[in-house]
Amino acid sequence: MSKNRKDDHINIAKSFKKKSNMFDKILLEGTDLPDLSMDDIDLSTEFLGMKVPYPFYINAMTGGSEKAHKINEFLSKIADHFNLPMVTGSQSIMFKDPSSIDSFKVIRNNHKGIIVGNINPNMTLEQAQVAVSTIQANALSIHLNVIQELVMNEGDRDFRLWSNHIESVVKHLNKPVIVKQVGLGLSLKTIQKIKTLGVKYIDVSGSGGTSFIDIESTRSAKDYSYLNDFSIDTAQALINLKNEKDLEIYASGGIRHPLDVIKSIILGAKACGLSKWFLDLTDLEFAAAVKKFEEFIEDLKKIMLILGVSSLKDLKQVTYNIV
């Protein structure tokens, strides 16, 4: 096992296979009379108040090592080519190891579009400002990962300042701030507390995809799988929030293919974050990765046609059944 925790996370995540999740239980009804052309399909939306051409983004993955530098370099070129928002891996390592900064700066070096910085709630407002300015970020993500920290040997054990830091950053950063989980799902209890801190954007980041409990169990050779009892499937997390009016909701965790993206939007997400799907692209040459992405976009449009809708806002009217 690598001595570098960031590389451990990447190596283990790449070894995991796709698995079933609750999106498979969401059934949609198509139509054979859509009265539409592929040219009619509009996939544009807003991401944290900024216009984007597609309803998804490259979600947080890595940073801080040579391998992470190469991954961020590749993905930032994809992001720039298609004008995709890109969320960095956790920048918290920058404040412990200045040599890691270039693995984050490379994103802005390649990508002229939307970049979202990423910190944990231990970081102060001043550190949040540094994280944003270092990469000229357009927004900031704060990730909540209590269970992951607790199962890591080197993880945090003191969470007393997390709420205070989030509230301060949201109030004073002057950039959009999105609060997310890391693959276990935001509970309703957490979300209600988040709202009192002034947060307007959340990513439910549920289970169904890469699990940090499984990753850390692999790293430590100690089985923490029983803690998956606390996990909330991404689709279930969205259903839990169907009557939410105060927050703009994003979805990540187990978004495996274009149909999962469409289902997420039907269930109330503004857009989706994909990590593993984009990580797998880094095994390809750039031209092949571009082609695979173009096929993803084409398939999104095909599904919209099957449903008989031309815009993302019309997806909100699509009915579904849970089996």
N, C-alpha and C positions, 0 to 999 in steps of 0.2 A: 504494500500500500504506500502511496506517495506520502511524503512528509508534508506536502502542501494541501491544506484542507480544501481550498478552492478547486484544485485539480482532482482531489478525491471525489468531490461532489459531481464534477463533470464526467469523470470516468464511470462512476457508478450509474449516474442518470442515463448515460448513453447505452449502458448494458441492459436497462430495463425495457421490457416489451410493452406494447400497447395492451391495455386491459379494458374490460367492459366497465361501464359506469352507468349512472342513471339516465344519461342522454339516450341510451339504447331503449329505455322504457317510454320515451316521449315519441308518440306516433303522430305524424302529420297527414293530412288528406290533400292529395294533389288533384289537378284538373287536366283533362285532355283538350280543353278549350280555353287556353289562356288568353287568346286574343292579343298576344304580344309578340314582339320580335326580340331577339337577343340585344339588338341595338337600343331597345327601350329601357333596358335595365340600368338603373343608377345605384351604384354601391357607395356613394359618398355619404359622409356623416360628419359629426363633430367629435373631437377627442379633447377633453378637458377645455372645452370652449374654443378649440381651434379646428378649422376645416381640414378634413383628410379625405383621400379618395376611396379608402376601403375601411370596412368596419372591424379592423383588427390591427394589432401592433406586435412588435417583437418585445416579448416580456423579459423581465430581469433574469439574468443567468449567471454572469461571472465577471471577474476582474481581479487583478492583483498578482497574476503570475504570467510567465512567458506564454504558456498555453492559452491563458485567458486573453492575453493581448492579441494573439492570432485569431481567436474566435471573434473578439470584438471588432477586429479589423475587417474580417470577412463579412460579418453581419451588418456592420455600419455601411459597407458598400452596397449591400442588398437594400438596406433601408433608404439610402440616398437614391438608388436607381428607381425605386418604386414610390418614393416620397412617403415612407412608412414611419410612424412614430417608433422610437426605440427607447426602452427602459434599460438603464445600466444595471449591472450587478451591484451588490452592496458596496458603496464607496467607503464604508466605515474603516476598511483596512488602510485607506490613505492616511489616516491620522496616527496609525501605528507604524506604517512602513512607507515613507515618502517615495521609495523606488517603484511603488505600485501605481503611481499617479499616471504614468504614460499609458498603462493598459486601459485607462478610462479616457484620457485625452485623445487617443486614437479614434474614438467614436466621432468626436466633433471634427477631427481632421478630415474625415471622409464623408460626413453626413451634414448636409446644409439644412436639413429639415428639423422636425421636432425631436428633441432629446429630453428624456425624463431622468433626472438624477435619482439616487436611491440611497437611503440611510436607514439605520435602525433608530428606535426612539431613545436610545442612550445619548444620541447626538444633540447638542445644544443648538439654539438658534444660530449662534455664530458659526458653528461647524456646518450647519445646514447651508448657510450662505456661502461658505467656502466650497462645499460640495457642488453647489449650483454654479458658482462663478468659474470653477476650475474647468468645467466642460461647457460653459455657456449654455446651461440647460434652460429649457423653456418651462419646465415644471419639476416638481419633486415628488417622489414616492417614498412613503415611510412604511416599512414592513413590520408586521407584528408576528412574532415567532416564538412565543414563550416556550411551547413544548419542544421545539427544535433546540433552543438554547439549553433547556434542562437535560436533554438526552445527549448533548455534546459534552465530552469531557472538558473542553476548553470554553464552553458556553457561559453566558451570563447567569448570575444567580440573584441579582438585585434589580428589581423592576419598579422601584418606588418613584422614579422621576419620569417614567414614560408618559403618563397623561399630561403632566405639566409641560414637558418638552413639545409634545404634539400641539397642544393648545398655543404655545408661544410661536412655534413655526407657522402654523396656519394663520395666526393673527398678524405676524410681522414680516413674513418672507416676501410678500408682494409677487408671488408666483402661485399658479394653481398647485394644490397639494392633494395627492390621492393617497389614501391609507389602504393597505392591502394585507391579506394573509399570505402565507407561503405554501399553501397546498393542503391545509386542513379545514379551510372554510371559516368565514367570519360568523360567529354566533350572533343571534339576535341581542343577547346581553351585551356583547362587545359593541355591536352597531349602535345600540341606544346610548352607550357611554361615548362613543365616537361623536355622535351628533351633538352632545353637550359641549364638546371641545371645539365646535365651529367647523368641523369637516363637512365638505359638500360633495366630495367624490370618494367612492370606495370601489375596490376590486375584491369581490367575495373570495376569489382564489381558493376554490374548494378542492376536495379530494376527487379522485378519479383519474389523476395523472401521476406525475412523479411525486413520490412521498419522501419528505425529509426524515420521517420516522424510519422508513425502510433504509434510506441512505445512511443515517447515523447508526442504525442497528448493524449494517454491513461494516461500517468503519470501525465500530467498537467491539464487534463480535458479541454484543449483548443484545438479546432480543427485547425490543421495546414495542413489538407489534400490538400488544394489548392496549397501548395508548391510542391506537386508531379508533377506539370507541368514541373519542372526542371529535372525530372528523365529521365534516358535513359535506356531502356530495355537492358539486358545483350547481347542478340542475336543481337540487333541493334547496340550496341557498337562495337561488333566484326565485323559486316558487314561494319561499318564506317571505320574500320582499315584494310580492306582487302588489301590495297596497301602499308601498312606500312612496311618499310624495316629496320628501325634502332632500333626497340624495340622488345624485346621478350615479348609476350602477354600471360597473364593468365586470366582466367575467373572465376567469382563467382557471386552469386546473382541469386536465382531461379534455381539452379541446383538440381533437385528433384529426379532424378533416372538415371540409366545407359544411357538411350537414350539421355538425356540432356548432359551428359559428351561427348558422341560420337559426337553429333551435335556441341558442343563447339569446339572440335578439328577440325572438318570439316570446321568450320567458322574461324579458324586461331589460336585458343588458344593452347598453349603448354601443359597446364594441367589445372585442375579445382579445385577450393576451395569449399568445402562443410561445412556448419555450422549447419543448422537446421537438416540435415540428421544425422549427428554425435551426435548432442545434444539429439535427440530422442533415440539414443542408450543407453544413460545414465539411461534410465528408465528400462533397462534390466539387468539381471545377466550377468556377463562377458562371460560365455560360450554361452549364447544366442546371445549376441552382436557379438561374433566372427562368429557364424553361419550365422547371417544376413549379415555380411560383406562378407563372403565367397560366399554367394548367389549373392551379388552385383557384385563381380568379375566374377562369372560364367555367369551372364547376360550380362556383357560387352563383353565377348568372344562370346556369342551367337549372339549379334548384329553385331559384326565384321564378323561372318560367314554369316549372312543374307546379309551383304553388299558385301561379297566376297573379303575381304581384311584381310591380316594376320598381318600387322604392323600398328602402328599409323601414320607413315609417308605416308602410302598409303591412309589414310583417306583424306589427302589433295586433292586427285584426285577425290573424290566422289562428284558428282554433286547433287544439291538440288534445290528445287522449293519453293518459298514463296507464300502462299495462303492468 
